[in-house]
Amino acid sequence: MRILFSLIFLLITTSSFAATFNGEFIQGSFILGKTEPGSEVFIDKKKIKVTSDGYFAFGLGRDRKNDIIITINKKKIVKKVYKREYKIQRIDGLEEKKVTPPEEVYERIKRENKWIGKARAINSDLTYFTKNFILPIENSIITGVYGSQRILNGKPKWPHYGLDFAAKEGTKIKAMLDGIVTLVEPDLFYTGGTLIFDHGHGISTLYMHMEKVLVKKGQTVRQGDVIGTVGSTGRATGAHLDVRLNWFDIRLDPATVLDIK
Ligand SMILES: [Zn+2]
């Protein structure tokens, strides 16, 4: 009797702060949560927005080792974050100027990173992130994955945070999700023709190395709309599309929201 009573009590207390999660608790993952509308939600120590129907979003960084603590109406849910193994890509014999950018472009790189950082920091009330993403290019081969560590001429470089789609110059690129354009740049040093979309609550996507950009800053774009074409602008080795997914300054794996094999 006593056991039964505590069991019922446990069911009641867990259901009163229940949340469901769509997404795996692995490094790089995008996670969509749902709870009671009007709830107060913290991810670790960061208070996050909840939509009027109870949705919230967050992500797990590439190298996150600690458990993640989701606090809903002061009740804690602790989830273990599973580790992934990333590819190591060594390329030797590269021209030195391709490995380390020349000093005269340092200021430019700093300035451009600031613009990108500003777009990624937007914390709007948009709720587009609650929908499913679609592929930006259909029937394309993936030539680069999230997380790979690049070692160029023996020097460890930034990991690759995007997902690369091989496609011919001029191939149409579709918006993966509804969003508002927050950055349009035709020629950034690293990323060339670059677009950033805000999908709400700190979730943003980036499209890089584009040949043509067909949308304007501030424009609302619908999923599937053609937003530009594939190019090899910026520091690209050939024509391809590199897409990125962020939760604020945390870079997530776009493959965790796309239907790819
Ligand atoms: Zn790439």
py3Dmol code that shows the C-alpha trace and the ligand (Angstrom):
import py3Dmol

protein = """\
ATOM      1  CA  MET A   1       0.000   0.000   0.000  1.00  0.00           C
ATOM      2  CA  ARG A   2       2.716   2.402   0.986  1.00  0.00           C
ATOM      3  CA  ILE A   3       4.684   1.586  -2.165  1.00  0.00           C
ATOM      4  CA  LEU A   4       1.604   2.104  -4.303  1.00  0.00           C
ATOM      5  CA  PHE A   5       0.985   5.414  -2.614  1.00  0.00           C
ATOM      6  CA  SER A   6       4.489   6.686  -3.285  1.00  0.00           C
ATOM      7  CA  LEU A   7       4.295   5.468  -6.839  1.00  0.00           C
ATOM      8  CA  ILE A   8       1.142   7.485  -7.438  1.00  0.00           C
ATOM      9  CA  PHE A   9       2.740  10.469  -5.760  1.00  0.00           C
ATOM     10  CA  LEU A  10       5.764  10.146  -8.043  1.00  0.00           C
ATOM     11  CA  LEU A  11       3.528  10.022 -11.117  1.00  0.00           C
ATOM     12  CA  ILE A  12       1.693  13.133 -10.006  1.00  0.00           C
ATOM     13  CA  THR A  13       4.827  15.107  -9.242  1.00  0.00           C
ATOM     14  CA  THR A  14       6.582  14.123 -12.464  1.00  0.00           C
ATOM     15  CA  SER A  15       3.551  14.911 -14.627  1.00  0.00           C
ATOM     16  CA  SER A  16       3.164  18.342 -13.043  1.00  0.00           C
ATOM     17  CA  PHE A  17       6.478  19.492 -14.550  1.00  0.00           C
ATOM     18  CA  ALA A  18       6.546  17.193 -17.537  1.00  0.00           C
ATOM     19  CA  ALA A  19       8.382  18.165 -20.641  1.00  0.00           C
ATOM     20  CA  THR A  20       8.950  16.279 -23.859  1.00  0.00           C
ATOM     21  CA  PHE A  21      12.090  16.585 -25.932  1.00  0.00           C
ATOM     22  CA  ASN A  22      12.459  16.154 -29.659  1.00  0.00           C
ATOM     23  CA  GLY A  23      16.137  15.492 -30.410  1.00  0.00           C
ATOM     24  CA  GLU A  24      18.909  13.322 -29.035  1.00  0.00           C
ATOM     25  CA  PHE A  25      21.087  14.368 -26.117  1.00  0.00           C
ATOM     26  CA  ILE A  26      24.319  14.045 -28.075  1.00  0.00           C
ATOM     27  CA  GLN A  27      27.012  16.656 -28.751  1.00  0.00           C
ATOM     28  CA  GLY A  28      25.982  19.078 -31.516  1.00  0.00           C
ATOM     29  CA  SER A  29      22.278  18.342 -31.230  1.00  0.00           C
ATOM     30  CA  PHE A  30      19.358  20.733 -31.654  1.00  0.00           C
ATOM     31  CA  ILE A  31      16.606  19.994 -29.145  1.00  0.00           C
ATOM     32  CA  LEU A  32      13.006  21.153 -29.273  1.00  0.00           C
ATOM     33  CA  GLY A  33      11.248  21.002 -25.937  1.00  0.00           C
ATOM     34  CA  LYS A  34       7.582  21.250 -25.050  1.00  0.00           C
ATOM     35  CA  THR A  35       6.084  21.987 -21.685  1.00  0.00           C
ATOM     36  CA  GLU A  36       3.052  23.665 -20.132  1.00  0.00           C
ATOM     37  CA  PRO A  37       2.402  27.094 -21.641  1.00  0.00           C
ATOM     38  CA  GLY A  38       3.432  29.848 -19.257  1.00  0.00           C
ATOM     39  CA  SER A  39       6.263  27.798 -17.717  1.00  0.00           C
ATOM     40  CA  GLU A  40       9.588  29.301 -16.709  1.00  0.00           C
ATOM     41  CA  VAL A  41      12.498  27.444 -18.339  1.00  0.00           C
ATOM     42  CA  PHE A  42      16.236  27.620 -17.678  1.00  0.00           C
ATOM     43  CA  ILE A  43      18.927  25.759 -19.614  1.00  0.00           C
ATOM     44  CA  ASP A  44      21.846  25.437 -17.205  1.00  0.00           C
ATOM     45  CA  LYS A  45      21.735  28.977 -15.755  1.00  0.00           C
ATOM     46  CA  LYS A  46      20.302  30.727 -18.796  1.00  0.00           C
ATOM     47  CA  LYS A  47      16.637  31.704 -18.772  1.00  0.00           C
ATOM     48  CA  ILE A  48      15.092  31.029 -22.167  1.00  0.00           C
ATOM     49  CA  LYS A  49      11.904  32.008 -23.941  1.00  0.00           C
ATOM     50  CA  VAL A  50       8.877  29.720 -24.136  1.00  0.00           C
ATOM     51  CA  THR A  51       6.275  30.146 -26.892  1.00  0.00           C
ATOM     52  CA  SER A  52       2.613  30.729 -26.024  1.00  0.00           C
ATOM     53  CA  ASP A  53       1.976  27.035 -26.723  1.00  0.00           C
ATOM     54  CA  GLY A  54       4.872  25.808 -24.577  1.00  0.00           C
ATOM     55  CA  TYR A  55       7.734  25.252 -27.051  1.00  0.00           C
ATOM     56  CA  PHE A  56      11.362  26.081 -26.324  1.00  0.00           C
ATOM     57  CA  ALA A  57      14.642  25.343 -28.103  1.00  0.00           C
ATOM     58  CA  PHE A  58      18.270  24.842 -27.130  1.00  0.00           C
ATOM     59  CA  GLY A  59      21.369  23.051 -28.353  1.00  0.00           C
ATOM     60  CA  LEU A  60      24.416  21.123 -27.204  1.00  0.00           C
ATOM     61  CA  GLY A  61      27.878  22.278 -28.221  1.00  0.00           C
ATOM     62  CA  ARG A  62      30.407  20.205 -30.176  1.00  0.00           C
ATOM     63  CA  ASP A  63      32.600  19.578 -27.151  1.00  0.00           C
ATOM     64  CA  ARG A  64      30.092  19.658 -24.327  1.00  0.00           C
ATOM     65  CA  LYS A  65      31.089  17.170 -21.661  1.00  0.00           C
ATOM     66  CA  ASN A  66      28.813  18.013 -18.724  1.00  0.00           C
ATOM     67  CA  ASP A  67      25.245  16.910 -18.213  1.00  0.00           C
ATOM     68  CA  ILE A  68      22.666  19.509 -19.153  1.00  0.00           C
ATOM     69  CA  ILE A  69      20.264  20.851 -16.548  1.00  0.00           C
ATOM     70  CA  ILE A  70      16.813  21.886 -17.737  1.00  0.00           C
ATOM     71  CA  THR A  71      14.891  23.673 -14.990  1.00  0.00           C
ATOM     72  CA  ILE A  72      11.151  23.992 -15.535  1.00  0.00           C
ATOM     73  CA  ASN A  73       9.194  25.914 -12.903  1.00  0.00           C
ATOM     74  CA  LYS A  74      12.078  25.359 -10.452  1.00  0.00           C
ATOM     75  CA  LYS A  75      12.115  21.570 -10.997  1.00  0.00           C
ATOM     76  CA  LYS A  76      15.360  20.182 -12.383  1.00  0.00           C
ATOM     77  CA  ILE A  77      15.679  17.656 -15.192  1.00  0.00           C
ATOM     78  CA  VAL A  78      19.259  16.405 -15.653  1.00  0.00           C
ATOM     79  CA  LYS A  79      20.200  14.825 -18.980  1.00  0.00           C
ATOM     80  CA  LYS A  80      23.452  13.144 -19.851  1.00  0.00           C
ATOM     81  CA  VAL A  81      25.085  14.425 -23.042  1.00  0.00           C
ATOM     82  CA  TYR A  82      26.548  11.635 -25.144  1.00  0.00           C
ATOM     83  CA  LYS A  83      29.939  12.152 -26.754  1.00  0.00           C
ATOM     84  CA  ARG A  84      30.645  11.835 -30.436  1.00  0.00           C
ATOM     85  CA  GLU A  85      33.787  11.026 -32.330  1.00  0.00           C
ATOM     86  CA  TYR A  86      34.791  13.542 -34.958  1.00  0.00           C
ATOM     87  CA  LYS A  87      36.779  13.004 -38.093  1.00  0.00           C
ATOM     88  CA  ILE A  88      40.306  14.325 -38.339  1.00  0.00           C
ATOM     89  CA  GLN A  89      41.176  15.753 -41.710  1.00  0.00           C
ATOM     90  CA  ARG A  90      44.878  16.329 -42.392  1.00  0.00           C
ATOM     91  CA  ILE A  91      45.918  18.335 -45.416  1.00  0.00           C
ATOM     92  CA  ASP A  92      49.610  18.913 -45.986  1.00  0.00           C
ATOM     93  CA  GLY A  93      51.621  20.755 -48.597  1.00  0.00           C
ATOM     94  CA  LEU A  94      49.252  23.719 -48.768  1.00  0.00           C
ATOM     95  CA  GLU A  95      50.505  27.145 -49.707  1.00  0.00           C
ATOM     96  CA  GLU A  96      51.169  28.971 -46.424  1.00  0.00           C
ATOM     97  CA  LYS A  97      48.902  31.889 -47.308  1.00  0.00           C
ATOM     98  CA  LYS A  98      45.983  29.453 -47.585  1.00  0.00           C
ATOM     99  CA  VAL A  99      46.611  28.209 -44.046  1.00  0.00           C
ATOM    100  CA  THR A 100      47.177  31.502 -42.233  1.00  0.00           C
ATOM    101  CA  PRO A 101      45.453  34.639 -43.507  1.00  0.00           C
ATOM    102  CA  PRO A 102      47.776  37.576 -44.244  1.00  0.00           C
ATOM    103  CA  GLU A 103      48.069  40.204 -41.527  1.00  0.00           C
ATOM    104  CA  GLU A 104      46.437  42.910 -43.627  1.00  0.00           C
ATOM    105  CA  VAL A 105      43.089  41.115 -43.483  1.00  0.00           C
ATOM    106  CA  TYR A 106      43.011  40.620 -39.669  1.00  0.00           C
ATOM    107  CA  GLU A 107      40.974  43.779 -39.111  1.00  0.00           C
ATOM    108  CA  ARG A 108      38.545  42.802 -41.826  1.00  0.00           C
ATOM    109  CA  ILE A 109      38.067  39.317 -40.359  1.00  0.00           C
ATOM    110  CA  LYS A 110      37.484  40.778 -36.885  1.00  0.00           C
ATOM    111  CA  ARG A 111      34.898  43.228 -38.228  1.00  0.00           C
ATOM    112  CA  GLU A 112      33.059  40.551 -40.183  1.00  0.00           C
ATOM    113  CA  ASN A 113      33.017  38.149 -37.243  1.00  0.00           C
ATOM    114  CA  LYS A 114      31.384  40.898 -35.203  1.00  0.00           C
ATOM    115  CA  TRP A 115      28.573  41.242 -37.774  1.00  0.00           C
ATOM    116  CA  ILE A 116      27.991  37.493 -37.722  1.00  0.00           C
ATOM    117  CA  GLY A 117      28.105  37.418 -33.917  1.00  0.00           C
ATOM    118  CA  LYS A 118      25.535  40.194 -33.724  1.00  0.00           C
ATOM    119  CA  ALA A 119      23.120  38.329 -36.001  1.00  0.00           C
ATOM    120  CA  ARG A 120      23.541  35.134 -33.969  1.00  0.00           C
ATOM    121  CA  ALA A 121      22.856  36.939 -30.678  1.00  0.00           C
ATOM    122  CA  ILE A 122      19.312  37.981 -31.697  1.00  0.00           C
ATOM    123  CA  ASN A 123      16.725  36.656 -29.242  1.00  0.00           C
ATOM    124  CA  SER A 124      13.412  37.267 -31.008  1.00  0.00           C
ATOM    125  CA  ASP A 125       9.922  35.951 -30.260  1.00  0.00           C
ATOM    126  CA  LEU A 126       9.597  34.271 -33.670  1.00  0.00           C
ATOM    127  CA  THR A 127       8.361  30.682 -33.437  1.00  0.00           C
ATOM    128  CA  TYR A 128       9.503  29.312 -36.803  1.00  0.00           C
ATOM    129  CA  PHE A 129      11.973  26.958 -35.081  1.00  0.00           C
ATOM    130  CA  THR A 130       9.093  24.699 -33.960  1.00  0.00           C
ATOM    131  CA  LYS A 131       8.615  23.410 -37.531  1.00  0.00           C
ATOM    132  CA  ASN A 132      10.653  20.775 -39.370  1.00  0.00           C
ATOM    133  CA  PHE A 133      13.564  21.793 -41.575  1.00  0.00           C
ATOM    134  CA  ILE A 134      13.894  20.784 -45.240  1.00  0.00           C
ATOM    135  CA  LEU A 135      17.049  20.215 -47.316  1.00  0.00           C
ATOM    136  CA  PRO A 136      18.452  23.347 -48.985  1.00  0.00           C
ATOM    137  CA  ILE A 137      19.415  21.336 -52.085  1.00  0.00           C
ATOM    138  CA  GLU A 138      17.838  18.037 -53.029  1.00  0.00           C
ATOM    139  CA  ASN A 139      19.786  14.997 -54.264  1.00  0.00           C
ATOM    140  CA  SER A 140      23.126  16.496 -53.333  1.00  0.00           C
ATOM    141  CA  ILE A 141      26.133  14.662 -51.944  1.00  0.00           C
ATOM    142  CA  ILE A 142      27.387  15.660 -48.500  1.00  0.00           C
ATOM    143  CA  THR A 143      31.100  16.406 -48.788  1.00  0.00           C
ATOM    144  CA  GLY A 144      31.777  17.885 -45.372  1.00  0.00           C
ATOM    145  CA  VAL A 145      30.308  17.134 -41.976  1.00  0.00           C
ATOM    146  CA  TYR A 146      30.008  18.888 -38.635  1.00  0.00           C
ATOM    147  CA  GLY A 147      32.765  18.631 -36.116  1.00  0.00           C
ATOM    148  CA  SER A 148      35.685  17.496 -38.250  1.00  0.00           C
ATOM    149  CA  GLN A 149      39.001  18.757 -37.005  1.00  0.00           C
ATOM    150  CA  ARG A 150      41.189  20.184 -39.720  1.00  0.00           C
ATOM    151  CA  ILE A 151      44.941  20.013 -39.461  1.00  0.00           C
ATOM    152  CA  LEU A 152      46.516  22.087 -42.200  1.00  0.00           C
ATOM    153  CA  ASN A 153      50.272  21.759 -42.708  1.00  0.00           C
ATOM    154  CA  GLY A 154      50.410  20.257 -39.224  1.00  0.00           C
ATOM    155  CA  LYS A 155      48.560  23.167 -37.569  1.00  0.00           C
ATOM    156  CA  PRO A 156      45.232  22.404 -35.866  1.00  0.00           C
ATOM    157  CA  LYS A 157      42.563  24.783 -37.186  1.00  0.00           C
ATOM    158  CA  TRP A 158      38.965  25.529 -36.210  1.00  0.00           C
ATOM    159  CA  PRO A 159      36.754  22.481 -36.497  1.00  0.00           C
ATOM    160  CA  HIS A 160      34.318  22.476 -39.404  1.00  0.00           C
ATOM    161  CA  TYR A 161      30.919  23.417 -38.021  1.00  0.00           C
ATOM    162  CA  GLY A 162      28.862  23.214 -41.181  1.00  0.00           C
ATOM    163  CA  LEU A 163      27.363  20.681 -43.484  1.00  0.00           C
ATOM    164  CA  ASP A 164      28.706  20.876 -47.046  1.00  0.00           C
ATOM    165  CA  PHE A 165      26.541  20.050 -50.045  1.00  0.00           C
ATOM    166  CA  ALA A 166      28.335  19.509 -53.333  1.00  0.00           C
ATOM    167  CA  ALA A 167      26.528  21.275 -56.173  1.00  0.00           C
ATOM    168  CA  LYS A 168      27.314  23.048 -59.407  1.00  0.00           C
ATOM    169  CA  GLU A 169      27.824  26.791 -59.485  1.00  0.00           C
ATOM    170  CA  GLY A 170      24.414  28.397 -59.964  1.00  0.00           C
ATOM    171  CA  THR A 171      22.323  25.620 -58.352  1.00  0.00           C
ATOM    172  CA  LYS A 172      19.270  27.080 -56.611  1.00  0.00           C
ATOM    173  CA  ILE A 173      19.313  27.109 -52.815  1.00  0.00           C
ATOM    174  CA  LYS A 174      16.072  26.816 -50.851  1.00  0.00           C
ATOM    175  CA  ALA A 175      15.332  28.164 -47.393  1.00  0.00           C
ATOM    176  CA  MET A 176      15.372  25.253 -44.926  1.00  0.00           C
ATOM    177  CA  LEU A 177      12.828  26.946 -42.672  1.00  0.00           C
ATOM    178  CA  ASP A 178      10.670  30.093 -42.480  1.00  0.00           C
ATOM    179  CA  GLY A 179      12.744  32.954 -41.147  1.00  0.00           C
ATOM    180  CA  ILE A 180      13.675  36.607 -41.235  1.00  0.00           C
ATOM    181  CA  VAL A 181      16.887  37.638 -43.001  1.00  0.00           C
ATOM    182  CA  THR A 182      19.221  39.291 -40.484  1.00  0.00           C
ATOM    183  CA  LEU A 183      22.450  39.457 -42.483  1.00  0.00           C
ATOM    184  CA  VAL A 184      23.151  39.726 -46.198  1.00  0.00           C
ATOM    185  CA  GLU A 185      26.758  40.077 -47.260  1.00  0.00           C
ATOM    186  CA  PRO A 186      27.967  39.490 -50.820  1.00  0.00           C
ATOM    187  CA  ASP A 187      31.638  38.927 -50.031  1.00  0.00           C
ATOM    188  CA  LEU A 188      32.931  38.110 -46.559  1.00  0.00           C
ATOM    189  CA  PHE A 189      36.569  37.042 -46.273  1.00  0.00           C
ATOM    190  CA  TYR A 190      35.980  33.450 -45.182  1.00  0.00           C
ATOM    191  CA  THR A 191      32.379  32.781 -46.111  1.00  0.00           C
ATOM    192  CA  GLY A 192      31.897  34.848 -49.299  1.00  0.00           C
ATOM    193  CA  GLY A 193      28.239  35.442 -50.176  1.00  0.00           C
ATOM    194  CA  THR A 194      26.610  34.931 -46.785  1.00  0.00           C
ATOM    195  CA  LEU A 195      23.040  34.887 -45.464  1.00  0.00           C
ATOM    196  CA  ILE A 196      21.814  34.568 -41.899  1.00  0.00           C
ATOM    197  CA  PHE A 197      18.210  33.846 -40.897  1.00  0.00           C
ATOM    198  CA  ASP A 198      16.564  34.270 -37.528  1.00  0.00           C
ATOM    199  CA  HIS A 199      14.039  31.546 -36.667  1.00  0.00           C
ATOM    200  CA  GLY A 200      13.286  32.748 -33.151  1.00  0.00           C
ATOM    201  CA  HIS A 201      14.599  32.169 -29.598  1.00  0.00           C
ATOM    202  CA  GLY A 202      18.256  32.358 -30.681  1.00  0.00           C
ATOM    203  CA  ILE A 203      17.983  29.724 -33.408  1.00  0.00           C
ATOM    204  CA  SER A 204      19.695  30.923 -36.580  1.00  0.00           C
ATOM    205  CA  THR A 205      20.903  29.407 -39.837  1.00  0.00           C
ATOM    206  CA  LEU A 206      23.749  30.489 -42.125  1.00  0.00           C
ATOM    207  CA  TYR A 207      24.308  29.874 -45.821  1.00  0.00           C
ATOM    208  CA  MET A 208      27.821  30.417 -47.161  1.00  0.00           C
ATOM    209  CA  HIS A 209      29.945  30.726 -50.316  1.00  0.00           C
ATOM    210  CA  MET A 210      26.884  31.780 -52.334  1.00  0.00           C
ATOM    211  CA  GLU A 211      27.214  33.062 -55.890  1.00  0.00           C
ATOM    212  CA  LYS A 212      23.983  35.096 -55.895  1.00  0.00           C
ATOM    213  CA  VAL A 213      21.924  36.251 -52.947  1.00  0.00           C
ATOM    214  CA  LEU A 214      18.263  36.814 -53.863  1.00  0.00           C
ATOM    215  CA  VAL A 215      16.816  38.146 -50.596  1.00  0.00           C
ATOM    216  CA  LYS A 216      17.117  41.382 -48.646  1.00  0.00           C
ATOM    217  CA  LYS A 217      17.836  42.121 -45.003  1.00  0.00           C
ATOM    218  CA  GLY A 218      14.607  42.253 -42.980  1.00  0.00           C
ATOM    219  CA  GLN A 219      12.694  40.127 -45.479  1.00  0.00           C
ATOM    220  CA  THR A 220      10.461  37.295 -44.253  1.00  0.00           C
ATOM    221  CA  VAL A 221      11.253  34.156 -46.209  1.00  0.00           C
ATOM    222  CA  ARG A 222       9.122  31.019 -46.404  1.00  0.00           C
ATOM    223  CA  GLN A 223      10.497  27.503 -46.279  1.00  0.00           C
ATOM    224  CA  GLY A 224      11.341  26.317 -49.800  1.00  0.00           C
ATOM    225  CA  ASP A 225      11.724  29.817 -51.268  1.00  0.00           C
ATOM    226  CA  VAL A 226      14.801  30.207 -53.481  1.00  0.00           C
ATOM    227  CA  ILE A 227      17.192  32.461 -51.547  1.00  0.00           C
ATOM    228  CA  GLY A 228      20.211  32.370 -53.846  1.00  0.00           C
ATOM    229  CA  THR A 229      22.559  30.158 -55.821  1.00  0.00           C
ATOM    230  CA  VAL A 230      25.585  27.973 -55.084  1.00  0.00           C
ATOM    231  CA  GLY A 231      28.995  29.535 -55.596  1.00  0.00           C
ATOM    232  CA  SER A 232      32.593  29.311 -54.460  1.00  0.00           C
ATOM    233  CA  THR A 233      32.948  32.796 -52.965  1.00  0.00           C
ATOM    234  CA  GLY A 234      35.141  33.504 -49.935  1.00  0.00           C
ATOM    235  CA  ARG A 235      37.629  30.830 -48.936  1.00  0.00           C
ATOM    236  CA  ALA A 236      36.073  27.876 -50.718  1.00  0.00           C
ATOM    237  CA  THR A 237      37.987  25.148 -52.467  1.00  0.00           C
ATOM    238  CA  GLY A 238      35.236  24.689 -55.054  1.00  0.00           C
ATOM    239  CA  ALA A 239      31.522  25.259 -55.637  1.00  0.00           C
ATOM    240  CA  HIS A 240      29.459  23.997 -52.705  1.00  0.00           C
ATOM    241  CA  LEU A 241      26.923  25.143 -50.151  1.00  0.00           C
ATOM    242  CA  ASP A 242      27.902  25.182 -46.503  1.00  0.00           C
ATOM    243  CA  VAL A 243      24.975  25.573 -44.078  1.00  0.00           C
ATOM    244  CA  ARG A 244      25.193  26.172 -40.341  1.00  0.00           C
ATOM    245  CA  LEU A 245      22.812  26.006 -37.417  1.00  0.00           C
ATOM    246  CA  ASN A 246      23.222  27.931 -34.157  1.00  0.00           C
ATOM    247  CA  TRP A 247      21.630  28.348 -30.796  1.00  0.00           C
ATOM    248  CA  PHE A 248      23.016  31.815 -30.019  1.00  0.00           C
ATOM    249  CA  ASP A 249      26.818  31.438 -29.989  1.00  0.00           C
ATOM    250  CA  ILE A 250      26.695  27.649 -29.802  1.00  0.00           C
ATOM    251  CA  ARG A 251      27.256  25.961 -33.127  1.00  0.00           C
ATOM    252  CA  LEU A 252      25.033  22.952 -33.725  1.00  0.00           C
ATOM    253  CA  ASP A 253      25.056  20.138 -36.261  1.00  0.00           C
ATOM    254  CA  PRO A 254      22.626  20.880 -39.124  1.00  0.00           C
ATOM    255  CA  ALA A 255      22.430  17.130 -39.730  1.00  0.00           C
ATOM    256  CA  THR A 256      20.469  16.821 -36.464  1.00  0.00           C
ATOM    257  CA  VAL A 257      17.519  18.671 -38.058  1.00  0.00           C
ATOM    258  CA  LEU A 258      17.796  17.509 -41.670  1.00  0.00           C
ATOM    259  CA  ASP A 259      16.666  14.297 -43.261  1.00  0.00           C
ATOM    260  CA  ILE A 260      19.993  13.009 -44.573  1.00  0.00           C
ATOM    261  CA  LYS A 261      21.294   9.487 -44.842  1.00  0.00           C
TER     262      LYS A 261
END
"""
ligand_1 = """\
1
ZN
Zn 32.145 23.792 -45.264
"""
view = py3Dmol.view(width=600, height=400)
view.addModel(protein, "pdb")
view.setStyle({"model": 0}, {"cartoon": {"style": "trace"}})
view.addModel(ligand_1, "xyz")
view.setStyle({"model": 1}, {"stick": {}})
view.zoomTo()
view.show()
